[in-house]
């Protein structure tokens, strides 16, 4: 691994370790660390310890899974394959299924103008706006519908399904996202039209000069209109304007990765997500 790539992976590892520590406590099990959220909100995962001197073992994975079951948490593990390559075999030997997602970083040239990618405008959520709380709820509702209908194919789910989800959203998660946007650690966006409302959404998490774009989703009825690319480009441009020089994301599949290639991202590695087989789709 060349020095430039190694430095980028080290910065990503610091980011992955820092993000959950803001809202969770860390419990160490051998070469793994499990992040346990205090209070309501989206549950975290386990990942390799940054200071571990040996790769995670099967015993480490088994201990973490037992603790996750005890706490009622998802049995989820995340890591970068190039940094912790042995964990792939270990988690599979434990009976877990592993999603190997393309790990991509934004080229220095930056993203194109979002207006060249889609004719639907993309708006950055403003915490000073009177409708801010509602915007946060809509962003999460779009993401919920989009991710419940995986892939990039068009489908029937649209604004009606989005609106139906809003009443069932986790209030604590909405409050957390609003607070993170207000303090500058998160950016959220909506692609919307006056007639249809929000059709696509996305967000980015930032720690110092590193940021991850995540949660990019489009309502199935609005797919194949360049919305995912426009949302991603808008987030990337906002991050670059704020001085973020390492911007990355994990694509859910090779097909989705091709969308991000259009925005100026290139693959540098593989982000692994291990869960019980029935949960990997």
Secondary structure as UniProt FT lines:
FT   HELIX           3..21
FT   TURN            22..23
FT   STRAND          24..29
FT   TURN            30..31
FT   STRAND          32..37
FT   STRAND          46..48
FT   TURN            50..51
FT   HELIX           58..71
FT   STRAND          77..80
FT   TURN            81..83
FT   HELIX           86..93
FT   TURN            94..95
FT   STRAND          96..106
FT   TURN            108..109
FT   HELIX           114..116
FT   STRAND          122..124
FT   TURN            127..128
FT   TURN            130..131
FT   HELIX           132..148
FT   HELIX           159..166
FT   TURN            167..168
FT   HELIX           171..182
FT   TURN            183..184
FT   STRAND          186..193
FT   TURN            194..196
FT   STRAND          197..207
FT   TURN            208..209
FT   STRAND          210..218
FT   HELIX           220..222
FT   HELIX           227..241
FT   TURN            242..243
FT   STRAND          246..250
FT   HELIX           254..263
FT   STRAND          265..276
FT   HELIX           277..279
//
